[in-house]
Amino acid sequence: MPKPSPVVPPHELERSSVVANNTMNRERGLTGVNSYTRELGFHPLEFLAGRPAPGWLDLCSGEGRALRQAAAELPATATLTGVDLVGPLAPTPAPPVLEEIIASVTSWAPTRTYDLVTCVHGLHYVGDQLGLLGRAASWLTPDGLLAAHFDPASIRRPDGSPAGRPALAALRAAGFHYSPRHHLLTLRGARTLTLPFRYTGADPTAGPNYTGQPAVASHYEH
Ligand SMILES: C[S@@+](CC[C@H](N)C(=O)[O-])C[C@H]1O[C@@H](n2cnc3c(N)ncnc32)[C@H](O)[C@@H]1O
């Protein structure tokens, strides 16, 4: 029998030591060893190339280094948006094409669509991961790309037993592709999703995930 797991409400989750962990890697740049290109397996600017007014939304953007570096390379018509609970600690002003929003991705929503939506090692700390994926799918342009690191083992039933398989099956049926090797979910093109899962709470005591860092388990009725 799986042991019952303590689930906490969003405001408590966001203050928990797992989410407010200042040793997590929040400093990935655009390219190089510690980078978005390496983690995502593609260069975000190569994906955005040729678009007259490219839009890139980065959820759980950390220090926003990748966005800041991208801002220097993109035309003035670009829109880059980073959303993070904490935001950049550096007090340097953001370039004009970049909007740095301090908010929880669980309640924030954009007022436009984006060619690229990324969440690089951010879902591991979010309570309603499937809800966020569903909402983010609707924030894409018609040929936009959503790419997010995802650990199916973090999806559980209310009693703590695994629900990763049915969650992945539902995501695949909705059009997502999942690479287990890279722990990466991708979706091409905007859509409206209704996943057959009801969020019941998050467990910040779930322990380390595949990254080796303590992460959150998300509980759903299915
Ligand atoms: C491992 S860091 C990754 C940061 C960045 N994507 C990178 O790769 O450099 C995870 C980030 O998720 C943010 N985060 C966690 N829960 C969040 C939430 N509910 N809303 C917004 N940001 C959140 C944390 O503040 C942290 O900056």
The ligand as an ORCA input file, in Angstrom:
! r2SCAN-3c Opt
* xyz 0 1
  C      15.255     24.744    -11.788
  S      14.750     26.405    -11.951
  C      14.873     26.587    -13.737
  C      14.980     28.039    -14.150
  C      15.255     28.275    -15.624
  N      14.203     27.691    -16.450
  C      16.598     27.726    -16.009
  O      16.630     26.632    -16.574
  O      17.608     28.398    -15.740
  C      12.998     26.355    -11.655
  C      12.359     27.715    -11.571
  O      10.950     27.521    -11.429
  C      10.444     28.612    -10.687
  N       9.089     28.256    -10.206
  C       8.748     27.237     -9.387
  N       7.411     27.231     -9.195
  C       6.908     28.252     -9.929
  C       5.598     28.766    -10.140
  N       4.515     28.213     -9.576
  N       5.455     29.840    -10.947
  C       6.527     30.420    -11.523
  N       7.790     29.984    -11.358
  C       7.984     28.913    -10.575
  C      11.483     28.795     -9.586
  O      11.395     30.060     -8.972
  C      12.781     28.588    -10.388
  O      13.280     29.809    -10.834
*
